[in-house]
Amino acid sequence: MQKKIYTVATAHLDTIWSWDFETTVSRYIYNTLVDNFALFQKYPTYHFNFEGSYRYELMEEYYPELYAKMRDYIAQGRWSVCGSAFENGDVNVPSPEALFRNILYGNRYFAEKFGKRSVDIYLPDMKYVSPALAQGYSHAPDYFETASLAVAEMVRQVGEPVFDGNTGLMKKGVIVRHLVLPGCTADSKKVIRYLYQTYGDRIFISIMNQYTPIGEFLESPELNRRVSRREYDRVVDFALELGVENGFIQEGETAEESFIPEFDGEGL
């Protein structure tokens, strides 16, 4: 069986990093515009994704003629605005309110200037229904109530799944991931039942078997093993019996340490 691999990239530019603001505006913002315009002309199927509304504001302020040309490409669907944040920033120290404001400001700019929002595909997790599991493994007994509200808002924003007629790739929609945990197949079935009975074919459900224990959990020894093939098959069979058609499953040995990157602090 011949398989295809698709890569979808997004371009990111730090407003200031190892260069100054003047260099960002005079070189990198300018090059982002003119270099991609040249690629649009050279390759009819070329598509560009660029994130961060503040960089768009800089384009508008310093290169208004090029900005107008870019807007035409956005209207044609060849240049996509992405990345909801106004500016890329730290997500550990700022308060939740600051993070939400950053996203709201960014998407408000996209909506006002381009009639678009950076809301294409959501890929949330739905881990548990059981408050006991949520408390024991995530210290969040109200996890299900909160996560289910979040998924509902995502579905409200993007609606039915939309696919590219040529490539078959998803262009808009919600894919909810669920990681099967060892000894938790009953709760996994509850998660899948809730998602399917609530949303039907309006979402895709990804059932994952890649749980990989790293180290040893003294307080939760049941997590010190991988999910068995029998456990995973039970959950998948339940989804099929329920009627789930819009779904993804994993095959092979995905729960291997070779799939896990080295967290050695390199690059920090």
PELIN-V191225 format. One record per backbone hydrogen bond with DSSP energy under -1.0 kcal/mol. NH is the residue of the N-H (numbers start at 1). CO is the residue of the C=O. Records with the same first field share a line. If there is no record, write none. Layout:
# PELIN-V191225
NH: CO / CO
This chain:
# PELIN-V191225
11: 49
24: 20
25: 21
26: 22
27: 23
28: 23
29: 24
31: 27
32: 28
33: 29
34: 30
35: 31
37: 33
38: 34
39: 35
40: 36
41: 37
42: 38
43: 39
46: 43
48: 78
50: 80
51: 11
52: 82
53: 85
54: 86
56: 52
57: 53
58: 54
59: 55
60: 56
61: 57
62: 58
63: 59
67: 63
68: 64
69: 65
70: 66
71: 67
72: 68
73: 69
74: 70
75: 71
76: 72
77: 74
78: 73
79: 73
80: 48
82: 50
86: 102
99: 95
100: 96
101: 97
102: 98
103: 99
104: 100
105: 101
106: 102
107: 103
108: 104
109: 105
110: 106
111: 107
112: 108
113: 109
114: 110
115: 111
116: 110
119: 117
122: 173
126: 177
134: 130
135: 131
136: 132
137: 133
138: 134
139: 135
140: 134
143: 140
146: 142
147: 143
148: 144
149: 145
150: 146
151: 147
152: 148
153: 149
154: 150
155: 151
156: 152
157: 153
158: 154
159: 155
162: 172
164: 169
168: 164
171: 162
172: 162
173: 120
175: 122
176: 204
177: 124
178: 206
180: 208
184: 181
188: 184
189: 185
190: 186
191: 187
192: 188
193: 189
194: 190
195: 191
196: 192
197: 193
198: 194
199: 195
200: 196
202: 199
204: 174
205: 246
206: 176
207: 248
208: 178
223: 220
224: 221
232: 228
233: 229
234: 230
235: 231
236: 232
237: 233
238: 234
239: 235
240: 236
241: 237
242: 238
244: 239
247: 245
248: 205
254: 252
256: 254
259: 256
260: 257
264: 262
268: 265
